[in-house]
């Protein structure tokens, strides 16, 4: 079986352990003091931290600082990262019998740093792809060709239905929606996925059922 993972809020708790600190960092780089608590409240219902910054700064008449704030956010010096519960154990277990890959959106150096800080070794993944684009369909297509297998033998795990899972399902891959972090509020119909799980531990049974 082949299993493709998203990274943020799928293997690591980005919303809980990184985003609040990164937003505070970005806010500290602005020339005037603005209320962090208000920004965090906006972030809780936003589609992304960048969108939260833009909404917040617009509200405070500081749109001229959006780009510098987003740049600071993208270059937040990550010091520690928490995984979602049981991620390390599940990845190690699955890697023994399945081929694993990672497909994530963001800056490559920062995403790889997150992996390192979370203690997720590169050795568990047959492929690691980082894209600046939210759409992952092209990467899924490349992996399908690389592995030379049927789409139905590939599981894709992510927290965002529209960007992580719908493109995979369009290719015939099996999709698993992990309800975690910002992904709990993301757009997309649960009928557009094959499975919905609340913990990664539930993934092992699904992978076992699909093992050929």
Secondary structure, 3 states (H helix, E strand, C coil): CEEEECCECCCECHHHHCHHHHHHHHHHCCCCCCCHHHHHHHHHHCCCHHHHHHHHHHHCCCHHHHHHHHHHHHCCCCCCCCECCCHHHHHHHHHCCCEEEEEEECCHHHHHHHHHHHCCCHHHCCEEEEECCCCCHHHHHHHHHHHCCCHHHEEEEECCHHHHHHHHHHCCCEEEEECCHHHHHCCCCHHHCCEEECCCHHHHHHHHHCCC
